[in-house]
Amino acid sequence: SISNITTQTQSAIPTEAPRSLTTSNETPRSVTLMWASPDVSGINGKLSEYIIKIKNHSYEWNITQQVINIEGRRRRETQADYNVRVDNLTPNTQYNWSIAAVNDKGIGPFTGNTFKTDEDKPSNVENLMFYSNDSYGPCLIWEEPSEPNGVILNYTLTYYQVRNMKHTYTITEDNKYCWTGNNNLAKGIQYEANVTASTSAGEGKRIGIKFHYGETNPDVSVNNIRVEWLNDSAINVTWDPLTFDEAR
């Protein structure tokens, strides 16, 4: 008689890597990693988890993704069996990621891909200062944001006299703006100004400054001077202050 003999091969470390690695940018600081299971011929047993390594120019970290029932969960548009969201990334930065399948015998071969996060709005500009000299005249100068989060396209400067109309300029070639010619500042007047930086994601945080440009000598004398004799060696002199328009 012929008897049926059933044999079961022993499991081994996976010999195939995950397939169809893709990514989807969710925000400038997060992405979703997606992949398909290794070819069944190289799983060599029952998979328990995937190990994911993510690295940029300064650091590396690992993520463990448990294997779960994927029945009915296949992503039709990418044919990915699994996905995991990664947060706390740096905007406008390229990352390398690699992934391997794990069974009860060990870790299989890694396969990898790259992704780049989107740009985000920048932080505020640094060290905004007002200065004036004979060569340049009155100027505002600043440094690039400490967190540009992308390519700085331009700076926007808005300045105005208190209770007066605002003037706005876009600066694309320098971290400086100087007032010259007919666009000069009035002396002895307080101004307020603010500067923002912009990337393709939009305008960043605003930082402001208050400043005076020079002083002018009044064209009139003080009004109504009064002298009071206090004693043989002292007098008291008083006068009315100049109005705002007279002081200009």
LINNOR-V374071 format. One record per residue. N is the residue number from 1. RES is the residue in three letters. OMEGA is omega in radians with two decimals (999 if undefined). BURIAL is 1 if it has 16 or more other C-alpha atoms within 10 Angstrom, else 0. D_FIRST is the distance of its C-alpha to the first C-alpha in Angstrom with 2 decimals. Layout:
N:RES:OMEGA:BURIAL:D_FIRST + N:RES:OMEGA:BURIAL:D_FIRST
This chain:
1:SER:3.14:0:0.00 + 2:ILE:3.11:0:3.76 + 3:SER:3.10:0:6.43 + 4:ASN:3.13:0:9.97 + 5:ILE:3.13:0:12.53 + 6:THR:3.10:0:16.11 + 7:THR:3.11:0:18.96 + 8:GLN:3.13:0:22.64 + 9:THR:3.11:0:25.32 + 10:GLN:3.14:0:28.48 + 11:SER:3.13:0:31.60 + 12:ALA:3.09:1:34.51 + 13:ILE:3.10:1:38.09 + 14:PRO:3.12:1:38.49 + 15:THR:3.11:1:39.08 + 16:GLU:3.12:1:40.58 + 17:ALA:3.02:1:43.93 + 18:PRO:-3.04:1:44.93 + 19:ARG:2.98:1:46.05 + 20:SER:3.13:0:48.90 + 21:LEU:3.09:1:51.58 + 22:THR:3.09:1:54.59 + 23:THR:3.06:1:57.55 + 24:SER:3.12:0:59.91 + 25:ASN:3.14:1:63.43 + 26:GLU:3.08:0:64.30 + 27:THR:3.07:0:67.73 + 28:PRO:-3.09:1:69.67 + 29:ARG:-3.14:1:68.17 + 30:SER:3.06:1:64.58 + 31:VAL:2.98:1:61.60 + 32:THR:3.09:0:58.07 + 33:LEU:-3.10:1:55.33 + 34:MET:3.13:1:52.26 + 35:TRP:3.07:1:48.95 + 36:ALA:-3.14:1:45.39 + 37:SER:3.04:1:42.20 + 38:PRO:3.03:1:40.82 + 39:ASP:-3.02:0:38.26 + 40:VAL:-3.11:0:34.89 + 41:SER:-3.09:0:33.48 + 42:GLY:3.13:0:35.97 + 43:ILE:3.05:1:35.98 + 44:ASN:3.12:1:33.28 + 45:GLY:-3.12:1:32.90 + 46:LYS:3.12:0:35.03 + 47:LEU:3.11:1:38.70 + 48:SER:-3.11:0:41.21 + 49:GLU:3.01:1:44.55 + 50:TYR:3.05:1:46.67 + 51:ILE:-3.11:1:49.56 + 52:ILE:3.06:1:52.59 + 53:LYS:3.12:1:55.52 + 54:ILE:-3.03:1:58.85 + 55:LYS:2.92:0:61.76 + 56:ASN:-3.02:0:65.24 + 57:HIS:-3.01:0:68.06 + 58:SER:-3.12:0:68.89 + 59:TYR:-3.10:0:65.88 + 60:GLU:3.04:0:62.11 + 61:TRP:-3.07:0:60.00 + 62:ASN:3.05:0:56.35 + 63:ILE:3.04:0:54.67 + 64:THR:-3.14:0:51.29 + 65:GLN:-3.13:1:49.62 + 66:GLN:3.04:0:46.76 + 67:VAL:-3.12:1:43.70 + 68:ILE:3.12:0:43.72 + 69:ASN:-3.08:0:41.85 + 70:ILE:-3.13:0:42.98 + 71:GLU:3.10:0:41.54 + 72:GLY:-3.06:0:44.36 + 73:ARG:-3.09:0:46.72 + 74:ARG:-3.14:0:46.39 + 75:ARG:-2.99:0:49.91 + 76:ARG:-3.03:0:49.99 + 77:GLU:-3.11:0:53.01 + 78:THR:-3.05:0:51.64 + 79:GLN:3.12:1:47.86 + 80:ALA:3.09:1:48.27 + 81:ASP:-3.01:1:45.80 + 82:TYR:3.02:1:48.18 + 83:ASN:3.10:1:51.90 + 84:VAL:3.13:0:54.29 + 85:ARG:3.13:0:58.07 + 86:VAL:-3.10:0:60.19 + 87:ASP:3.07:0:63.79 + 88:ASN:3.07:0:66.89 + 89:LEU:3.12:1:66.88 + 90:THR:3.13:1:70.05 + 91:PRO:3.04:1:71.34 + 92:ASN:-3.09:1:71.54 + 93:THR:3.09:1:69.29 + 94:GLN:3.12:0:66.35 + 95:TYR:2.95:1:63.23 + 96:ASN:3.04:0:60.09 + 97:TRP:3.13:1:56.86 + 98:SER:-3.03:1:53.40 + 99:ILE:3.09:1:50.11 + 100:ALA:3.08:1:46.77 + 101:ALA:-3.10:1:43.55 + 102:VAL:2.94:1:42.45 + 103:ASN:-3.04:1:39.11 + 104:ASP:3.13:0:38.29 + 105:LYS:3.12:0:38.33 + 106:GLY:-3.04:0:41.70 + 107:ILE:3.12:1:43.89 + 108:GLY:-3.11:1:42.93 + 109:PRO:3.09:0:45.39 + 110:PHE:2.95:1:48.58 + 111:THR:-2.99:1:49.88 + 112:GLY:3.11:1:53.41 + 113:ASN:3.11:0:56.08 + 114:THR:2.98:0:59.74 + 115:PHE:3.10:1:61.87 + 116:LYS:3.13:1:65.58 + 117:THR:3.14:1:67.12 + 118:ASP:3.02:1:69.82 + 119:GLU:3.07:1:73.53 + 120:ASP:3.06:1:75.28 + 121:LYS:-3.11:1:78.92 + 122:PRO:2.96:1:80.80 + 123:SER:-3.11:1:82.54 + 124:ASN:3.06:1:86.34 + 125:VAL:-3.07:1:88.42 + 126:GLU:2.95:0:89.74 + 127:ASN:3.06:0:93.32 + 128:LEU:-3.06:1:95.28 + 129:MET:3.03:0:98.91 + 130:PHE:3.06:1:102.28 + 131:TYR:3.14:0:104.70 + 132:SER:3.02:0:107.71 + 133:ASN:-3.04:0:109.48 + 134:ASP:-3.07:0:111.95 + 135:SER:-3.02:0:109.35 + 136:TYR:-3.01:0:106.84 + 137:GLY:-3.14:0:108.70 + 138:PRO:-3.08:1:106.88 + 139:CYS:2.87:1:103.08 + 140:LEU:3.13:1:99.92 + 141:ILE:-3.11:1:97.19 + 142:TRP:3.10:1:93.68 + 143:GLU:-3.14:0:90.42 + 144:GLU:3.09:1:86.97 + 145:PRO:3.09:1:84.76 + 146:SER:3.08:0:82.79 + 147:GLU:-3.12:0:79.71 + 148:PRO:3.09:1:80.11 + 149:ASN:-3.13:1:76.52 + 150:GLY:3.11:1:76.78 + 151:VAL:3.12:0:79.39 + 152:ILE:-3.11:1:82.88 + 153:LEU:-3.12:0:84.27 + 154:ASN:3.01:1:87.71 + 155:TYR:3.08:1:89.93 + 156:THR:3.11:1:91.97 + 157:LEU:3.01:1:95.39 + 158:THR:3.09:0:97.39 + 159:TYR:-3.09:1:100.89 + 160:TYR:2.91:1:103.82 + 161:GLN:3.13:1:107.06 + 162:VAL:-3.13:0:106.94 + 163:ARG:-3.13:0:107.47 + 164:ASN:-3.08:0:107.45 + 165:MET:-3.14:0:105.19 + 166:LYS:3.05:0:102.01 + 167:HIS:-3.09:0:101.36 + 168:THR:-3.14:0:97.80 + 169:TYR:3.06:0:96.77 + 170:THR:-3.10:0:93.47 + 171:ILE:-3.05:1:93.28 + 172:THR:-2.98:0:90.65 + 173:GLU:-3.04:0:91.82 + 174:ASP:3.03:0:93.11 + 175:ASN:-3.04:1:92.99 + 176:LYS:2.99:1:96.70 + 177:TYR:3.14:1:99.19 + 178:CYS:3.12:1:102.95 + 179:TRP:-3.11:0:105.74 + 180:THR:3.02:0:108.18 + 181:GLY:-3.11:0:110.96 + 182:ASN:-3.13:0:111.35 + 183:ASN:-3.04:0:108.18 + 184:ASN:3.11:0:109.73 + 185:LEU:3.02:1:109.83 + 186:ALA:-3.11:0:112.96 + 187:LYS:3.07:0:114.39 + 188:GLY:-3.10:0:114.75 + 189:ILE:3.06:0:112.15 + 190:GLN:3.09:0:108.99 + 191:TYR:2.95:1:105.80 + 192:GLU:-3.14:0:102.25 + 193:ALA:3.00:1:99.30 + 194:ASN:-3.08:1:95.52 + 195:VAL:3.02:1:92.88 + 196:THR:3.04:1:89.21 + 197:ALA:-3.11:1:86.56 + 198:SER:2.94:1:84.05 + 199:THR:3.10:1:80.65 + 200:SER:3.13:1:78.62 + 201:ALA:3.11:0:77.41 + 202:GLY:-3.07:0:80.98 + 203:GLU:-3.11:1:84.02 + 204:GLY:-3.10:1:83.76 + 205:LYS:-3.09:0:85.76 + 206:ARG:3.03:0:89.56 + 207:ILE:-3.03:1:91.92 + 208:GLY:3.14:1:95.69 + 209:ILE:3.01:0:98.99 + 210:LYS:-3.09:0:102.68 + 211:PHE:2.97:1:105.40 + 212:HIS:3.03:1:109.09 + 213:TYR:3.04:1:110.37 + 214:GLY:3.08:0:113.74 + 215:GLU:3.06:0:116.90 + 216:THR:3.07:0:120.03 + 217:ASN:3.14:0:123.62 + 218:PRO:-3.14:0:125.07 + 219:ASP:-3.10:0:127.84 + 220:VAL:3.07:0:129.86 + 221:SER:3.06:0:131.41 + 222:VAL:-3.02:0:130.54 + 223:ASN:2.91:0:132.51 + 224:ASN:3.11:0:135.14 + 225:ILE:-3.12:0:135.73 + 226:ARG:-3.14:0:137.42 + 227:VAL:3.13:0:139.14 + 228:GLU:3.11:0:140.02 + 229:TRP:3.14:0:142.25 + 230:LEU:3.07:0:140.85 + 231:ASN:-3.07:0:143.40 + 232:ASP:-3.07:0:145.44 + 233:SER:-3.09:0:142.35 + 234:ALA:3.03:0:139.55 + 235:ILE:3.09:0:138.87 + 236:ASN:-3.12:0:135.96 + 237:VAL:3.09:0:134.90 + 238:THR:3.11:0:132.68 + 239:TRP:3.10:0:131.65 + 240:ASP:-3.14:0:129.51 + 241:PRO:3.04:0:126.11 + 242:LEU:3.02:0:125.37 + 243:THR:3.14:0:123.34 + 244:PHE:-3.12:0:119.92 + 245:ASP:3.11:0:121.44 + 246:GLU:-3.12:0:124.34 + 247:ALA:3.12:1:122.05 + 248:ARG:999:1:120.20
